[in-house]
Amino acid sequence: MTSQPGRGGRLNSSPVGFFALVVLLIVAVAILGSAGVFFYGEYLVGARGELDQRLAAARVAIEPDTLSELMRVGRRLSVAQELLSKHISVSSFFEFLQLVTVRSVQFTNFRYSVDPRRGLLNVDMDGNAPDYATLVFQSDTFSQHSDVSGVTFFDLDLDTKGDVTFSLKLTLDPAKFLFKNNLQAISFGFPY
């Protein structure tokens, strides 16, 4: 159908011509889009090939001795990190002991061990106190502390001066005394 002059001298456009124009535009956009996606895919394949070549060249550039040395250092750092994460800071325990020890109680021997099966810090100490009442007060002081899970005094005796000698077993949560948990407090304690 062709356009014919209508009223007022205007041409009437055919609906088929408009529809054909829209379809032609859609087809053109689809063809251009497909071509763009194809060429972009080819570009990515080429870029990946170039990156693979650069990676292979970099691998060749790294000497095997350097690579094995870096791997050995990496293993050592892993072992050191694991050791430090489980290391008990004895100085942290002594600071704790200083805070909770009754002034007139004296410790004369110290041993500690970590029970990995139960995850507890076991401390064995010997000491002396001026009397039994002071020893009871010391026991109460330990028992009231949240990090102490067990206190046992044993081998109580009197020495030649009349002081009470004793042995003590403390069971503690080791998390408070781990080096990694006290690192910030230790580093800020230095004057520089």
C-alpha positions as CSV (number, residue, x, y, z in Angstrom):
1,M,0.0,0.0,0.0
2,T,1.3,3.4,-0.9
3,S,0.8,6.7,0.8
4,Q,-1.7,9.0,-0.8
5,P,-2.4,12.5,-0.1
6,G,-5.2,12.8,2.5
7,R,-7.1,15.8,3.7
8,G,-5.2,18.9,4.0
9,G,-2.4,17.7,1.7
10,R,-0.7,15.4,4.2
11,L,0.6,12.0,3.4
12,N,-0.7,9.1,5.4
13,S,2.0,6.7,6.6
14,S,1.4,3.0,6.3
15,P,1.5,0.9,9.6
16,V,3.4,-1.8,7.7
17,G,6.2,0.6,6.9
18,F,6.6,1.8,10.5
19,F,6.6,-1.8,11.7
20,A,9.2,-2.8,9.2
21,L,11.4,0.1,10.3
22,V,11.2,-1.0,14.0
23,V,12.0,-4.6,13.1
24,L,14.9,-3.4,10.9
25,L,16.3,-1.4,13.9
26,I,16.0,-4.3,16.3
27,V,17.7,-6.7,13.8
28,A,20.5,-4.1,13.3
29,V,21.0,-3.7,17.1
30,A,21.0,-7.5,17.6
31,I,23.6,-7.9,14.8
32,L,25.8,-5.2,16.2
33,G,25.4,-6.6,19.7
34,S,26.3,-10.1,18.6
35,A,29.4,-8.8,16.7
36,G,30.4,-6.8,19.8
37,V,30.1,-9.8,22.1
38,F,32.1,-12.0,19.6
39,F,34.9,-9.5,19.2
40,Y,35.0,-8.9,23.0
41,G,35.3,-12.7,23.6
42,E,38.1,-12.8,21.1
43,Y,39.8,-9.9,22.9
44,L,39.5,-11.8,26.3
45,V,40.9,-15.0,24.8
46,G,43.9,-13.0,23.4
47,A,44.4,-11.1,26.8
48,R,44.3,-14.4,28.7
49,G,46.9,-15.9,26.3
50,E,49.1,-12.9,26.9
51,L,48.7,-13.1,30.7
52,D,49.5,-16.9,30.6
53,Q,52.7,-16.1,28.6
54,R,53.7,-13.4,31.2
55,L,53.0,-15.8,34.1
56,A,55.1,-18.5,32.4
57,A,57.9,-16.0,31.9
58,A,57.7,-14.9,35.6
59,R,57.9,-18.5,36.7
60,V,61.0,-19.1,34.7
61,A,62.5,-15.9,36.0
62,I,62.2,-17.1,39.6
63,E,65.1,-19.3,40.4
64,P,64.3,-22.6,41.9
65,D,66.7,-21.9,44.8
66,T,64.9,-18.7,45.6
67,L,61.6,-20.5,45.4
68,S,62.7,-23.3,47.7
69,E,64.2,-20.7,50.2
70,L,60.9,-18.8,50.3
71,M,59.0,-22.0,50.9
72,R,61.3,-23.0,53.7
73,V,60.9,-19.6,55.3
74,G,57.1,-19.9,55.0
75,R,57.2,-23.2,56.8
76,R,59.3,-21.8,59.6
77,L,57.0,-18.8,60.0
78,S,54.0,-21.2,60.2
79,V,55.8,-23.2,62.9
80,A,56.8,-20.1,64.8
81,Q,53.2,-18.7,64.7
82,E,51.8,-22.0,66.0
83,L,54.4,-22.1,68.8
84,L,53.7,-18.5,69.8
85,S,49.9,-19.1,69.8
86,K,50.3,-21.8,72.5
87,H,53.2,-20.2,74.4
88,I,52.5,-19.5,78.1
89,S,53.9,-16.1,79.3
90,V,55.3,-17.0,82.7
91,S,55.8,-13.3,83.4
92,S,52.0,-12.8,83.1
93,F,51.4,-15.6,85.6
94,F,53.9,-13.9,88.0
95,E,52.1,-10.6,87.7
96,F,48.8,-12.5,88.5
97,L,50.5,-14.2,91.4
98,Q,51.8,-10.9,92.8
99,L,48.3,-9.5,92.7
100,V,46.6,-12.4,94.5
101,T,49.3,-13.3,97.0
102,V,48.7,-12.3,100.6
103,R,51.6,-10.1,101.8
104,S,52.8,-12.4,104.5
105,V,52.8,-15.6,102.4
106,Q,56.0,-16.6,100.8
107,F,56.5,-19.1,97.9
108,T,59.7,-21.0,97.8
109,N,59.4,-23.3,94.9
110,F,57.5,-23.1,91.5
111,R,56.7,-25.7,88.8
112,Y,54.1,-25.5,86.1
113,S,52.8,-27.6,83.2
114,V,50.0,-27.5,80.7
115,D,47.6,-30.3,80.4
116,P,46.8,-30.4,76.7
117,R,44.1,-33.0,77.1
118,R,42.1,-30.9,79.5
119,G,43.4,-27.5,78.3
120,L,44.5,-26.4,81.8
121,L,47.5,-24.8,83.4
122,N,48.7,-26.7,86.4
123,V,51.0,-24.8,88.9
124,D,52.7,-26.5,91.9
125,M,54.3,-24.4,94.5
126,D,55.8,-24.7,98.0
127,G,55.8,-22.0,100.5
128,N,55.3,-20.8,104.0
129,A,52.9,-18.5,106.0
130,P,53.1,-17.1,109.5
131,D,50.0,-19.1,110.6
132,Y,47.1,-21.2,109.5
133,A,44.6,-18.2,109.4
134,T,46.8,-16.5,106.8
135,L,46.9,-19.7,104.8
136,V,43.1,-19.9,104.9
137,F,42.9,-16.3,103.8
138,Q,45.3,-17.1,100.9
139,S,43.1,-20.1,99.9
140,D,40.0,-17.9,99.9
141,T,41.8,-15.2,97.8
142,F,42.8,-17.8,95.2
143,S,39.3,-19.4,95.2
144,Q,37.6,-16.1,94.5
145,H,39.5,-15.4,91.4
146,S,37.7,-16.3,88.1
147,D,40.8,-17.7,86.4
148,V,41.5,-20.2,89.1
149,S,39.5,-23.4,88.7
150,G,41.1,-25.4,91.5
151,V,43.1,-24.7,94.7
152,T,44.6,-27.5,96.8
153,F,46.8,-27.0,99.9
154,F,48.6,-30.1,101.2
155,D,51.6,-31.2,103.2
156,L,50.9,-28.7,105.9
157,D,53.5,-28.6,108.6
158,L,55.2,-26.3,111.1
159,D,58.9,-25.4,110.6
160,T,61.4,-24.7,113.4
161,K,60.3,-21.0,113.6
162,G,56.7,-21.9,114.0
163,D,55.7,-20.9,110.5
164,V,53.3,-23.1,108.5
165,T,55.0,-24.8,105.5
166,F,52.8,-26.0,102.7
167,S,52.5,-27.3,99.1
168,L,50.0,-25.8,96.8
169,K,48.4,-27.0,93.5
170,L,46.6,-24.4,91.4
171,T,44.6,-25.2,88.3
172,L,44.1,-22.2,85.9
173,D,42.7,-21.3,82.6
174,P,45.8,-20.8,80.4
175,A,44.1,-18.4,78.0
176,K,44.8,-15.5,80.4
177,F,48.5,-16.3,80.4
178,L,49.0,-17.0,76.7
179,F,51.8,-14.8,75.2
180,K,49.5,-13.8,72.3
181,N,46.9,-12.5,74.7
182,N,49.4,-10.4,76.6
183,L,51.4,-9.1,73.7
184,Q,49.8,-5.7,73.7
185,A,50.2,-5.2,77.4
186,I,53.9,-6.3,77.2
187,S,54.7,-4.0,74.2
188,F,53.1,-1.0,75.9
189,G,55.1,-1.6,79.0
190,F,58.4,-0.6,77.3
191,P,59.5,3.0,77.7
192,Y,60.4,3.4,74.0
